[in-house]
Amino acid sequence: MAKISKKTKAATELYDHALTYPLGEALGLLSKFPKARFDETVELSIHLGVDPRQSTQMVRGVVNLPKGSGKKVRVIAFTDNVEAAKEAGADEAGMDDLIARVQEGWTDFDVAVSTPAAMKEVRKVARVLGPRGLMPNPKSGTVTEDIAEAIKSVKSGGRVEFKMDKTANLGVVVGKRSFSDEDLKENIEAVLDALGKARPDSLKGHTYIKSAGISGTMTPGVRLESSVFANL
């Protein structure tokens, strides 16, 4: 049996993990949990009531967190206009040279953006980028003619993608533990709003969100009351 750390034990003694809590109260509990030596990421975890086997019930999208994610984002750009991309903030930019590096296994970045014209070549590295969730995609705004604007949006730290996994679960970064409860609440509400807009049209007569909770990197999770997401 795994040994429970002192910090985890201290955190679990602060609340009843079998209960669910309103968002404000849940954030208050999270803020009281013992902190790690680094600024932990806060994540909203959600279990959906969709059928992941049905392609028409896939849930994915993008949300711009009003208070940012607190994360430094490394961005590469597949484009012939290297200078403009780097001026916009791209960490790396190029075409054949960049594609060659990725083909060799280099994926030391968080987001890849591309112009539509470059995608014919970028598809050569789909097998490398796809499984890691790094493939540029028009639906997520990472394939666009306005490459500079896409880079600036990503580098701002507020743009977060979400995608349901094969078990109908998804996790979305909503900030850091150094954020105030108010800032985390605003970010979480933005995520829930984006999830509501991503609800599949084919989902009729079924609960969209079955359960949700928040947690820090090193903390236990706090389950949220269904009233937090009941209207989605």
TIDOVO-267169 format. One record per residue: residue in three letters; x negated, y, z of N, C-alpha, C, CB in turn. Coordinates in nm, 2 decimals. Atoms other than C-alpha are relative to their C-alpha. Glycine has a CB too. Layout:
BEGIN
   code      n.X      n.Y      n.Z     ca.X     ca.Y     ca.Z      c.X      c.Y      c.Z     cb.X     cb.Y     cb.Z
    ALA        X        Y        Z        X        Y        Z        X        Y        Z        X        Y        Z
...
//
This chain:
BEGIN
   code      n.X      n.Y      n.Z     ca.X     ca.Y     ca.Z      c.X      c.Y      c.Z     cb.X     cb.Y     cb.Z
    MET    -0.09    -0.12     0.00     0.00     0.00     0.00    -0.09     0.12     0.00     0.10     0.00     0.12
    ALA     0.08    -0.12     0.01    -0.14     0.34    -0.10     0.01     0.08     0.13     0.04     0.08    -0.12
    LYS     0.00    -0.08    -0.12    -0.25     0.56     0.19     0.05     0.14    -0.04    -0.15     0.01     0.05
    ILE    -0.05    -0.13     0.02    -0.06     0.88     0.22    -0.09     0.11     0.06     0.14     0.01     0.06
    SER     0.09    -0.11    -0.06    -0.27     1.20     0.26     0.07     0.08     0.11    -0.05     0.09    -0.12
    LYS    -0.05    -0.09    -0.11    -0.23     1.43     0.56     0.09     0.11    -0.06    -0.11     0.05     0.08
    LYS    -0.08    -0.11     0.06    -0.11     1.71     0.33     0.14    -0.05    -0.05    -0.08     0.07    -0.11
    THR    -0.12     0.05     0.05     0.15     1.49     0.17     0.10    -0.03     0.11    -0.02    -0.12    -0.09
    LYS    -0.08     0.04    -0.11     0.27     1.36     0.50     0.06     0.13     0.07    -0.08    -0.08     0.11
    ALA    -0.04    -0.13    -0.06     0.29     1.72     0.64     0.11     0.06    -0.09    -0.11     0.10     0.01
    ALA    -0.10    -0.05     0.09     0.49     1.82     0.33     0.14    -0.07     0.02    -0.04     0.00    -0.14
    THR    -0.12     0.08     0.00     0.74     1.54     0.35     0.08     0.01     0.14    -0.03    -0.15    -0.02
    GLU    -0.06    -0.02    -0.13     0.81     1.62     0.72     0.08     0.13     0.00    -0.10     0.00     0.11
    LEU    -0.07    -0.14     0.00     0.94     1.97     0.62     0.14    -0.01    -0.06    -0.08     0.09    -0.09
    TYR    -0.13     0.01     0.07     1.25     1.84     0.43     0.04    -0.15    -0.01     0.00     0.06    -0.14
    ASP    -0.06     0.14     0.02     1.48     1.54     0.37    -0.01    -0.02    -0.15     0.14     0.00     0.05
    HIS     0.01     0.03     0.15     1.37     1.40     0.03     0.11    -0.07    -0.06    -0.13    -0.08    -0.02
    ALA    -0.12     0.07     0.05     1.70     1.21     0.00     0.10     0.10    -0.04     0.05    -0.10     0.10
    LEU    -0.10    -0.10     0.02     1.89     1.54    -0.02    -0.04     0.08    -0.13     0.01     0.09     0.12
    THR     0.03    -0.09     0.11     1.92     1.79    -0.31     0.02     0.14     0.06     0.10    -0.02    -0.12
    TYR     0.01    -0.14    -0.05     1.87     2.17    -0.26     0.03     0.10    -0.11    -0.13     0.03     0.06
    PRO    -0.02    -0.11     0.09     1.98     2.49    -0.42    -0.14     0.05    -0.05     0.08     0.12     0.06
    LEU     0.13    -0.04     0.06     1.71     2.65    -0.64    -0.08     0.08     0.10     0.02     0.07    -0.13
    GLY     0.07    -0.09    -0.09     1.62     2.92    -0.40    -0.06    -0.07     0.12     0.09     0.11     0.05
    GLU     0.05     0.07    -0.12     1.59     2.69    -0.10    -0.11    -0.10    -0.04     0.12    -0.08     0.06
    ALA     0.10     0.09     0.04     1.39     2.44    -0.30    -0.13     0.07    -0.02     0.04    -0.07    -0.14
    LEU     0.12    -0.08     0.02     1.14     2.71    -0.40    -0.06     0.04     0.14     0.03     0.12    -0.08
    GLY     0.05    -0.03    -0.14     1.12     2.81    -0.03    -0.07    -0.11     0.06     0.12     0.05     0.08
    LEU     0.07     0.12    -0.06     1.03     2.46     0.07    -0.13    -0.02    -0.07     0.09    -0.13    -0.02
    LEU     0.13     0.02     0.08     0.77     2.43    -0.21    -0.11     0.10     0.05     0.03     0.03    -0.15
    SER     0.10    -0.10    -0.05     0.60     2.75    -0.08    -0.05    -0.03     0.14     0.07     0.14     0.00
    LYS     0.05     0.04    -0.14     0.57     2.60     0.27    -0.09    -0.12     0.00     0.12    -0.02     0.09
    PHE     0.08     0.12     0.00     0.40     2.28     0.16    -0.15     0.04     0.00     0.03    -0.08    -0.14
    PRO     0.14    -0.02     0.00     0.03     2.26     0.23    -0.06     0.02    -0.14    -0.08    -0.11     0.07
    LYS     0.06    -0.03     0.14    -0.18     2.40    -0.06    -0.13    -0.07    -0.02    -0.01     0.15    -0.01
    ALA     0.13     0.06     0.04    -0.47     2.24    -0.25    -0.10     0.11     0.00     0.02    -0.07    -0.13
    ARG     0.11    -0.09     0.00    -0.80     2.41    -0.29     0.00     0.08    -0.14    -0.13    -0.06     0.02
    PHE    -0.01    -0.06     0.13    -0.70     2.52    -0.64     0.15     0.05    -0.02    -0.04    -0.09    -0.12
    ASP    -0.14    -0.05     0.03    -0.39     2.71    -0.78     0.08    -0.11    -0.07    -0.01     0.13    -0.07
    GLU    -0.07     0.11     0.07    -0.16     2.42    -0.85     0.11     0.05    -0.10     0.07    -0.08     0.11
    THR    -0.10    -0.02     0.10     0.07     2.41    -1.15     0.14    -0.05     0.06    -0.03    -0.07    -0.13
    VAL    -0.13     0.04    -0.05     0.44     2.40    -1.07     0.08    -0.05    -0.13     0.08     0.13     0.06
    GLU    -0.07     0.06     0.11     0.65     2.18    -1.29     0.15    -0.03     0.03    -0.07    -0.13    -0.04
    LEU    -0.14     0.04    -0.01     1.02     2.13    -1.35     0.02    -0.13    -0.07     0.10     0.11    -0.06
    SER    -0.02     0.14     0.05     1.10     1.76    -1.40     0.15    -0.03    -0.02    -0.07    -0.11     0.08
    ILE    -0.14     0.02     0.04     1.43     1.66    -1.57     0.02    -0.13    -0.06     0.05     0.11    -0.09
    HIS    -0.05     0.12     0.06     1.61     1.34    -1.64     0.13     0.03    -0.08     0.02    -0.12     0.10
    LEU    -0.11    -0.03     0.08     1.85     1.37    -1.93     0.10    -0.11    -0.02    -0.05     0.05    -0.14
    GLY    -0.10     0.10     0.02     2.17     1.19    -2.00     0.02    -0.04    -0.15     0.13     0.04     0.06
    VAL    -0.01     0.03     0.14     2.10     1.14    -2.37    -0.06    -0.14    -0.03    -0.08     0.11    -0.08
    ASP     0.05     0.14     0.04     2.02     0.82    -2.56    -0.13     0.03    -0.08     0.10    -0.08    -0.08
    PRO     0.12    -0.03     0.07     1.65     0.85    -2.66    -0.02    -0.09    -0.13    -0.12    -0.03     0.09
    ARG     0.01     0.08     0.12     1.70     0.58    -2.92     0.07     0.06    -0.12     0.06    -0.14     0.03
    GLN    -0.08    -0.07     0.11     1.93     0.81    -3.12    -0.08     0.12    -0.05     0.14     0.04     0.05
    SER     0.07    -0.11     0.06     1.74     1.05    -3.35     0.08     0.13     0.02    -0.04    -0.02    -0.14
    THR    -0.08    -0.12    -0.01     2.03     1.29    -3.33     0.01     0.06     0.15     0.14    -0.03    -0.05
    GLN    -0.01    -0.05    -0.14     1.99     1.32    -2.95    -0.14     0.03     0.05     0.06    -0.11     0.09
    MET     0.14    -0.04    -0.05     1.62     1.42    -2.94     0.01     0.14     0.05    -0.10    -0.01    -0.12
    VAL     0.01    -0.13    -0.06     1.56     1.72    -2.72    -0.14     0.05     0.00     0.06    -0.01     0.15
    ARG     0.13    -0.07     0.00     1.27     1.95    -2.79     0.03     0.15    -0.03    -0.09    -0.06    -0.10
    GLY    -0.01    -0.14     0.03     1.21     2.32    -2.81    -0.11     0.08     0.06     0.13     0.05     0.06
    VAL     0.10    -0.09    -0.05     1.01     2.62    -2.70     0.07     0.11     0.09    -0.07     0.07    -0.12
    VAL    -0.06    -0.11    -0.08     1.07     2.87    -2.42    -0.11     0.10     0.03     0.05    -0.06     0.13
    ASN     0.09    -0.11    -0.04     0.90     3.20    -2.35     0.02     0.03     0.15     0.01     0.12    -0.09
    LEU    -0.02    -0.03    -0.14     0.85     3.22    -1.97    -0.02     0.15     0.02    -0.10    -0.08     0.08
    PRO     0.01    -0.14    -0.02     0.92     3.58    -1.87    -0.11     0.04     0.09     0.13     0.05     0.06
    LYS     0.11    -0.04    -0.09     0.66     3.57    -1.60    -0.13    -0.08    -0.03     0.04    -0.03     0.15
    GLY     0.12     0.07     0.04     0.40     3.36    -1.79    -0.01    -0.13     0.07    -0.12     0.09     0.02
    SER     0.02     0.13    -0.06     0.27     3.02    -1.71    -0.12     0.00     0.09    -0.02    -0.11    -0.11
    GLY     0.12    -0.01    -0.08    -0.05     3.13    -1.54    -0.11    -0.08    -0.05     0.04    -0.05     0.14
    LYS     0.11     0.08     0.06    -0.25     2.91    -1.77    -0.07     0.07    -0.11     0.07    -0.13    -0.05
    LYS     0.08    -0.05     0.11    -0.53     3.01    -2.00     0.02    -0.09    -0.12    -0.15     0.03     0.04
    VAL    -0.03     0.09     0.11    -0.44     2.87    -2.34    -0.10     0.02    -0.11     0.14     0.04    -0.06
    ARG     0.10     0.01     0.11    -0.70     2.76    -2.60     0.07    -0.02    -0.13    -0.11    -0.10     0.03
    VAL    -0.07     0.00     0.12    -0.57     2.82    -2.95    -0.09    -0.01    -0.12     0.09     0.12    -0.02
    ILE     0.08     0.01     0.13    -0.71     2.71    -3.29     0.10     0.03    -0.11    -0.06    -0.14    -0.02
    ALA    -0.08    -0.03     0.12    -0.58     2.83    -3.63    -0.05    -0.05    -0.13     0.01     0.16    -0.01
    PHE     0.04     0.05     0.13    -0.58     2.66    -3.96     0.04     0.10    -0.10     0.07    -0.14    -0.03
    THR    -0.03    -0.11     0.10    -0.60     2.94    -4.21    -0.13     0.04    -0.07     0.05     0.13     0.08
    ASP     0.11    -0.05     0.08    -0.82     3.09    -4.48    -0.05     0.14     0.05     0.04     0.01    -0.15
    ASN     0.03    -0.13    -0.05    -0.81     3.43    -4.31    -0.05    -0.01     0.14     0.13     0.09     0.00
    VAL     0.06     0.03    -0.13    -1.05     3.34    -4.03    -0.02     0.13     0.08    -0.14    -0.06    -0.03
    GLU     0.03    -0.13    -0.07    -1.14     3.70    -3.94     0.13     0.05     0.07    -0.05     0.10    -0.09
    ALA    -0.13    -0.05    -0.06    -0.77     3.80    -3.88     0.04    -0.09     0.11     0.10     0.01    -0.11
    ALA    -0.04     0.09    -0.10    -0.70     3.49    -3.68    -0.08     0.02     0.13    -0.02    -0.15    -0.04
    LYS     0.09    -0.02    -0.12    -1.00     3.55    -3.45     0.03     0.14     0.07    -0.15    -0.01    -0.04
    GLU    -0.03    -0.13    -0.06    -0.91     3.92    -3.41     0.13    -0.01     0.08     0.02     0.10    -0.12
    ALA    -0.13     0.02    -0.08    -0.56     3.80    -3.29    -0.02    -0.08     0.12     0.10    -0.07    -0.09
    GLY     0.03     0.07    -0.12    -0.73     3.59    -3.03    -0.02    -0.15    -0.01     0.11     0.02     0.09
    ALA     0.03     0.15     0.02    -0.78     3.24    -3.18    -0.14    -0.03     0.05     0.01    -0.04    -0.15
    ASP     0.13     0.05    -0.05    -1.06     3.05    -3.01    -0.08    -0.06    -0.11     0.02    -0.10     0.11
    GLU     0.06     0.05     0.11    -1.14     2.88    -3.33     0.09     0.02    -0.12    -0.04    -0.15     0.01
    ALA    -0.08    -0.01     0.12    -1.02     2.93    -3.69    -0.08    -0.04    -0.12     0.04     0.15    -0.02
    GLY     0.06     0.05     0.12    -1.09     2.79    -4.03     0.09    -0.10    -0.07    -0.14    -0.07     0.03
    MET    -0.07     0.10     0.08    -0.99     2.52    -4.28    -0.08    -0.13     0.00     0.03     0.05    -0.14
    ASP     0.07     0.13     0.02    -1.21     2.24    -4.41    -0.09    -0.03     0.12    -0.08     0.00    -0.13
    ASP     0.09     0.03    -0.11    -1.47     2.28    -4.13     0.07    -0.04     0.13    -0.09     0.13     0.03
    LEU    -0.08     0.03    -0.12    -1.20     2.28    -3.86     0.06    -0.13    -0.01     0.10     0.11     0.02
    ILE    -0.06     0.13     0.02    -1.02     1.99    -4.01    -0.10    -0.12     0.02     0.06    -0.01    -0.14
    ALA     0.10     0.11    -0.01    -1.35     1.79    -4.03    -0.03    -0.02     0.15    -0.13     0.05    -0.07
    ARG     0.02     0.01    -0.15    -1.41     1.86    -3.65     0.11    -0.09     0.06    -0.02     0.13     0.06
    VAL    -0.11     0.07    -0.05    -1.07     1.73    -3.57     0.00    -0.14    -0.04     0.14     0.07    -0.03
    GLN     0.01     0.13     0.05    -1.11     1.43    -3.79    -0.10    -0.09     0.08    -0.04     0.00    -0.14
    GLU     0.10     0.06    -0.08    -1.42     1.35    -3.58     0.04    -0.03     0.14    -0.13     0.08    -0.01
    GLY    -0.06     0.02    -0.13    -1.20     1.35    -3.27     0.00     0.12     0.10    -0.08    -0.11     0.06
    TRP     0.00    -0.12    -0.08    -1.24     1.71    -3.14     0.14     0.05     0.02    -0.09     0.10    -0.06
    THR    -0.14    -0.05    -0.03    -0.92     1.81    -2.96    -0.01     0.09     0.13     0.10    -0.11     0.02
    ASP     0.02    -0.08    -0.12    -1.06     2.06    -2.70     0.08     0.13    -0.01    -0.15     0.02     0.03
    PHE    -0.08    -0.12     0.01    -0.77     2.30    -2.73     0.14    -0.04     0.04     0.00     0.06    -0.15
    ASP    -0.13     0.02    -0.05    -0.41     2.34    -2.62     0.11     0.01    -0.10     0.03     0.10     0.12
    VAL    -0.10    -0.03     0.10    -0.22     2.47    -2.92    -0.07     0.02    -0.14     0.09     0.12     0.03
    ALA     0.05    -0.02     0.14    -0.29     2.45    -3.30     0.11     0.07    -0.08    -0.04    -0.13    -0.07
    VAL    -0.09    -0.07     0.08    -0.12     2.70    -3.53    -0.05    -0.01    -0.15     0.02     0.15     0.04
    SER     0.04     0.01     0.14    -0.12     2.70    -3.91     0.09     0.08    -0.09     0.01    -0.15    -0.05
    THR    -0.08    -0.07     0.11     0.00     2.89    -4.22     0.07    -0.11    -0.07    -0.09     0.09    -0.09
    PRO    -0.07     0.10     0.08     0.25     2.70    -4.44    -0.09    -0.05    -0.11     0.13     0.06    -0.06
    ALA     0.09     0.04     0.11    -0.01     2.69    -4.72    -0.10    -0.10     0.05    -0.06     0.12    -0.06
    ALA     0.10     0.09    -0.05    -0.26     2.52    -4.50     0.05    -0.14     0.04    -0.07     0.07     0.12
    MET    -0.05     0.13    -0.05    -0.03     2.24    -4.39    -0.03    -0.12    -0.08     0.15     0.01     0.02
    LYS     0.03     0.11     0.09    -0.10     2.03    -4.69    -0.14    -0.07     0.04    -0.01     0.04    -0.15
    GLU     0.13     0.05    -0.04    -0.46     1.99    -4.57     0.00    -0.04     0.15    -0.11     0.11    -0.01
    VAL    -0.01     0.03    -0.14    -0.37     1.99    -4.20     0.06    -0.14     0.03     0.08     0.10     0.08
    ARG    -0.06     0.13    -0.02    -0.16     1.68    -4.25    -0.10    -0.12     0.00     0.10    -0.03    -0.11
    LYS     0.11     0.10     0.00    -0.49     1.49    -4.30    -0.03    -0.04     0.15    -0.12     0.05    -0.07
    VAL     0.04     0.03    -0.14    -0.54     1.51    -3.92     0.13    -0.03     0.09    -0.08     0.11     0.06
    ALA    -0.13     0.02    -0.08    -0.17     1.43    -3.82    -0.02    -0.12     0.09     0.11    -0.03    -0.10
    ARG     0.02     0.12    -0.09    -0.29     1.09    -3.68    -0.07     0.04     0.13    -0.07    -0.11    -0.07
    VAL     0.08    -0.04    -0.12    -0.52     1.27    -3.44     0.08     0.10     0.08    -0.13     0.07    -0.04
    LEU    -0.07    -0.10    -0.07    -0.30     1.57    -3.35     0.14    -0.05     0.05     0.02     0.12    -0.09
    GLY    -0.14     0.04    -0.03     0.05     1.40    -3.36     0.01    -0.06     0.14     0.04    -0.09    -0.10
    PRO    -0.01     0.07    -0.13     0.00     1.16    -3.06    -0.03     0.09     0.12    -0.08    -0.12     0.00
    ARG     0.04    -0.09    -0.11    -0.14     1.44    -2.85     0.10     0.12     0.01    -0.14     0.05    -0.02
    GLY    -0.10    -0.11     0.00     0.15     1.68    -2.93    -0.06     0.13    -0.04     0.05     0.01     0.14
    LEU     0.07    -0.12     0.04    -0.09     1.92    -3.10     0.03     0.04    -0.15    -0.15    -0.02     0.02
    MET    -0.02    -0.02     0.14     0.04     1.90    -3.46     0.09     0.13    -0.02     0.07    -0.12    -0.06
    PRO    -0.09    -0.12     0.03     0.17     2.24    -3.59     0.13    -0.04    -0.05    -0.08     0.10    -0.09
    ASN    -0.14     0.04     0.04     0.54     2.24    -3.64     0.08     0.13    -0.01     0.06    -0.09     0.11
    PRO    -0.09    -0.12     0.02     0.78     2.50    -3.79     0.10     0.02     0.11     0.07    -0.01    -0.13
    LYS    -0.10    -0.02    -0.10     1.04     2.43    -3.52    -0.05     0.06     0.13     0.06    -0.14     0.03
    SER     0.05    -0.06    -0.12     0.81     2.53    -3.25    -0.07     0.13    -0.02    -0.10    -0.10     0.07
    GLY     0.05    -0.13     0.03     0.69     2.84    -3.43    -0.15     0.00    -0.02     0.03     0.09     0.11
    THR     0.15     0.01     0.02     0.33     2.71    -3.48    -0.04    -0.02    -0.15    -0.05    -0.11     0.08
    VAL     0.02    -0.01     0.14     0.37     2.70    -3.86     0.07     0.12    -0.05     0.04    -0.13    -0.08
    THR    -0.06    -0.13     0.03     0.42     3.05    -3.98    -0.09     0.09    -0.09     0.04     0.08     0.12
    GLU     0.08    -0.10     0.08     0.31     3.32    -4.23    -0.07     0.10     0.08     0.09     0.06    -0.11
    ASP     0.06    -0.10    -0.09     0.25     3.56    -3.95    -0.08    -0.07     0.11     0.12     0.08     0.07
    ILE     0.09     0.07    -0.08    -0.04     3.37    -3.80    -0.05     0.08     0.12    -0.11    -0.06    -0.08
    ALA     0.05    -0.08    -0.11    -0.16     3.66    -3.59     0.10     0.01     0.11    -0.03     0.14    -0.06
    GLU    -0.11    -0.01    -0.10     0.18     3.70    -3.42     0.01    -0.13     0.08     0.13     0.04    -0.06
    ALA    -0.01     0.13    -0.07     0.19     3.33    -3.34    -0.11    -0.02     0.10     0.00    -0.12    -0.11
    ILE     0.12     0.01    -0.09    -0.16     3.34    -3.19     0.02     0.08     0.12    -0.13     0.04    -0.07
    LYS    -0.03    -0.09    -0.12    -0.07     3.64    -2.97     0.10    -0.05     0.09     0.03     0.14    -0.05
    SER    -0.11     0.06    -0.08     0.25     3.47    -2.86    -0.05    -0.11     0.09     0.11    -0.04    -0.08
    VAL     0.05     0.12    -0.07     0.07     3.15    -2.76    -0.10     0.05     0.11    -0.07    -0.10    -0.09
    LYS     0.10    -0.04    -0.10    -0.22     3.33    -2.59     0.05     0.08     0.12    -0.10     0.09    -0.08
    SER    -0.06    -0.08    -0.11     0.01     3.54    -2.38     0.03    -0.09     0.13     0.13     0.06    -0.04
    GLY    -0.02     0.10    -0.11     0.06     3.22    -2.17     0.14    -0.02     0.04    -0.07     0.05     0.12
    GLY    -0.14     0.02    -0.04     0.43     3.25    -2.16     0.08    -0.10    -0.09     0.07     0.13    -0.01
    ARG    -0.07     0.09     0.09     0.51     3.02    -2.45    -0.03    -0.14     0.04    -0.05     0.03    -0.15
    VAL     0.02     0.14    -0.05     0.57     2.66    -2.34     0.10    -0.09    -0.08     0.04    -0.01     0.15
    GLU    -0.08     0.10     0.07     0.69     2.37    -2.55     0.05    -0.11     0.09    -0.08    -0.06    -0.12
    PHE    -0.05     0.11    -0.08     0.91     2.09    -2.41     0.05    -0.11    -0.10     0.11     0.04     0.10
    LYS    -0.05     0.11     0.09     0.99     1.75    -2.56     0.03    -0.12     0.09    -0.11    -0.04    -0.11
    MET    -0.04     0.11    -0.07     1.18     1.46    -2.42    -0.08    -0.12    -0.04     0.15    -0.03    -0.03
    ASP     0.08     0.12     0.03     0.99     1.13    -2.39     0.10    -0.12    -0.03    -0.09    -0.04     0.12
    LYS    -0.08     0.11     0.04     1.11     0.78    -2.47     0.10    -0.05     0.11    -0.09    -0.12    -0.04
    THR    -0.09     0.04    -0.11     1.28     0.74    -2.13     0.10     0.11     0.04    -0.08    -0.04     0.12
    ALA    -0.09    -0.12    -0.02     1.48     1.07    -2.16    -0.04     0.09     0.11     0.14    -0.05     0.02
    ASN     0.05    -0.09    -0.10     1.26     1.25    -1.92    -0.08     0.11    -0.07    -0.09    -0.08     0.10
    LEU     0.09    -0.11     0.05     1.08     1.58    -1.97    -0.05     0.08     0.12     0.06     0.09    -0.11
    GLY     0.06    -0.09    -0.11     0.85     1.80    -1.76    -0.04     0.13    -0.07    -0.12    -0.07     0.07
    VAL     0.03    -0.13     0.06     0.81     2.17    -1.82    -0.08     0.08     0.10     0.12     0.07    -0.04
    VAL     0.07    -0.09    -0.08     0.54     2.39    -1.67     0.08     0.13     0.02    -0.15     0.03    -0.05
    VAL    -0.08    -0.12    -0.02     0.71     2.69    -1.50    -0.08     0.10     0.08     0.12    -0.03     0.08
    GLY     0.09    -0.10    -0.07     0.41     2.87    -1.33    -0.10    -0.07     0.09     0.09     0.09     0.07
    LYS     0.10     0.04    -0.10     0.16     2.84    -1.05     0.06     0.02     0.14    -0.13     0.07    -0.02
    ARG    -0.04    -0.02    -0.13     0.20     2.81    -0.68    -0.03     0.14     0.06    -0.06    -0.11     0.09
    SER     0.03    -0.14    -0.05     0.05     3.16    -0.64     0.11     0.09    -0.05    -0.14     0.04    -0.06
    PHE    -0.11    -0.08     0.05     0.36     3.29    -0.82     0.10     0.02     0.12     0.07    -0.06    -0.12
    SER    -0.10    -0.02    -0.10     0.63     3.44    -0.60     0.12    -0.09    -0.03     0.05     0.15     0.01
    ASP    -0.12     0.08     0.02     0.96     3.25    -0.55     0.08     0.06    -0.11     0.07    -0.02     0.13
    GLU    -0.08    -0.07     0.09     1.13     3.52    -0.75    -0.05    -0.02    -0.15     0.00     0.15     0.03
    ASP     0.06     0.02     0.13     0.89     3.48    -1.05     0.03    -0.15    -0.05    -0.14     0.03     0.00
    LEU    -0.02     0.14     0.03     0.92     3.10    -1.04     0.15    -0.02    -0.04    -0.04    -0.10     0.11
    LYS    -0.14     0.01     0.02     1.30     3.13    -1.02     0.04     0.05    -0.14     0.08     0.07     0.11
    GLU    -0.03    -0.05     0.13     1.31     3.35    -1.33    -0.05    -0.09    -0.11    -0.06     0.14    -0.01
    ASN     0.05     0.09     0.11     1.09     3.12    -1.53     0.09    -0.13    -0.01    -0.14    -0.04     0.04
    ILE    -0.08     0.12     0.01     1.30     2.81    -1.43     0.13     0.03    -0.06     0.02    -0.05     0.15
    GLU    -0.13    -0.04     0.07     1.62     2.99    -1.53    -0.02     0.01    -0.15     0.06     0.13     0.07
    ALA     0.03    -0.02     0.15     1.46     3.07    -1.87    -0.01    -0.14    -0.06    -0.13     0.08    -0.02
    VAL     0.02     0.13     0.05     1.37     2.70    -1.91     0.14    -0.07    -0.01    -0.09    -0.09     0.09
    LEU    -0.13     0.06     0.00     1.72     2.58    -1.82     0.09     0.06    -0.11     0.07     0.02     0.14
    ASP    -0.08    -0.06     0.11     1.87     2.83    -2.06    -0.04    -0.05    -0.14    -0.02     0.16     0.00
    ALA     0.06     0.06     0.13     1.64     2.70    -2.34     0.05    -0.14    -0.02    -0.15     0.01     0.00
    LEU    -0.05     0.14     0.00     1.74     2.34    -2.25     0.15     0.00    -0.04    -0.02    -0.07     0.13
    GLY    -0.15    -0.01     0.03     2.11     2.44    -2.27     0.02     0.02    -0.15     0.06     0.11     0.08
    LYS    -0.01    -0.02     0.14     2.05     2.57    -2.62    -0.05    -0.11    -0.09    -0.08     0.13    -0.04
    ALA     0.05     0.12     0.07     1.87     2.25    -2.72     0.09    -0.12     0.02    -0.14    -0.03     0.05
    ARG    -0.09     0.12    -0.02     2.16     2.03    -2.61     0.05    -0.05    -0.14     0.12     0.04     0.08
    PRO    -0.04     0.06     0.13     2.23     1.79    -2.90     0.15     0.01    -0.02    -0.04    -0.15     0.00
    ASP    -0.14    -0.02     0.03     2.56     1.85    -3.08     0.07    -0.14     0.01     0.02     0.05    -0.14
    SER    -0.06     0.13     0.00     2.62     1.47    -3.09     0.03    -0.05     0.14    -0.09    -0.10    -0.07
    LEU    -0.03     0.04    -0.14     2.63     1.45    -2.70     0.13     0.04     0.04    -0.11     0.06     0.09
    LYS    -0.14    -0.04    -0.03     3.00     1.44    -2.64     0.04    -0.09     0.12     0.09    -0.02    -0.12
    GLY    -0.05     0.07    -0.11     3.16     1.34    -2.31    -0.10    -0.07     0.09     0.09    -0.11    -0.06
    HIS     0.11     0.05    -0.08     2.83     1.27    -2.14    -0.07     0.11     0.08    -0.10    -0.09    -0.08
    THR     0.07    -0.10    -0.07     2.64     1.45    -1.87    -0.14     0.03    -0.07    -0.03    -0.05     0.15
    TYR     0.12    -0.04     0.07     2.35     1.64    -2.03    -0.12    -0.02     0.09     0.01     0.14    -0.05
    ILE     0.11     0.01    -0.09     2.12     1.67    -1.73     0.05    -0.08     0.12    -0.06     0.14     0.05
    LYS    -0.04     0.08    -0.11     2.14     1.39    -1.47    -0.06     0.04     0.13    -0.03    -0.15    -0.03
    SER     0.07    -0.04    -0.12     1.88     1.51    -1.23    -0.12     0.09    -0.03    -0.05    -0.12     0.08
    ALA     0.11    -0.09     0.02     1.61     1.77    -1.18    -0.07     0.02     0.13     0.04     0.13    -0.07
    GLY     0.07    -0.03    -0.12     1.34     1.86    -0.94    -0.12     0.08    -0.03    -0.04    -0.13     0.08
    ILE     0.12    -0.08     0.01     1.04     2.08    -0.88    -0.11    -0.05     0.09     0.02     0.15     0.03
    SER     0.11     0.05    -0.08     0.69     2.00    -0.76    -0.13     0.08    -0.04    -0.02    -0.15    -0.02
    GLY     0.14    -0.05     0.04     0.33     2.13    -0.75    -0.08    -0.12    -0.03    -0.06     0.08     0.12
    THR     0.09     0.11     0.04     0.04     1.93    -0.88    -0.03    -0.10     0.11    -0.14     0.06    -0.05
    MET     0.04     0.09    -0.11    -0.04     1.79    -0.54     0.11    -0.01     0.11    -0.13     0.05     0.07
    THR    -0.11     0.01    -0.10     0.30     1.81    -0.37     0.11    -0.10    -0.03     0.07     0.14     0.02
    PRO    -0.11     0.09     0.03     0.60     1.58    -0.34     0.10     0.09    -0.07     0.06    -0.07     0.13
    GLY    -0.10    -0.07     0.07     0.90     1.67    -0.55     0.12     0.04     0.09     0.05    -0.08    -0.12
    VAL    -0.12    -0.04    -0.07     1.21     1.86    -0.43     0.11    -0.01    -0.10    -0.01     0.14     0.07
    ARG    -0.12     0.01     0.09     1.54     1.76    -0.59     0.09     0.11     0.00     0.07    -0.13     0.03
    LEU    -0.09    -0.12     0.01     1.77     2.03    -0.71     0.15    -0.05     0.00    -0.03     0.08    -0.13
    GLU    -0.15     0.03     0.01     2.15     2.04    -0.66     0.04     0.01    -0.14     0.07     0.11     0.09
    SER    -0.05     0.00     0.13     2.35     1.96    -0.96     0.06     0.13    -0.05     0.10    -0.11    -0.02
    SER    -0.06    -0.13     0.03     2.51     2.31    -0.94    -0.10     0.09    -0.08     0.05     0.07     0.12
    VAL     0.10    -0.08     0.07     2.18     2.45    -1.07     0.00    -0.02    -0.15    -0.15    -0.04     0.05
    PHE     0.00     0.02     0.15     2.22     2.29    -1.41     0.14    -0.06    -0.05    -0.11    -0.10    -0.03
    ALA    -0.13     0.06     0.03     2.59     2.18    -1.41     0.07     0.06    -0.12     0.10     0.01     0.12
    ASN    -0.07    -0.07     0.11     2.70     2.44    -1.67    -0.07    -0.02    -0.13     0.01     0.14     0.03
    LEU     0.07     0.01     0.13     2.45     2.32    -1.94     0.06    -0.11    -0.08    -0.15    -0.04     0.03
//
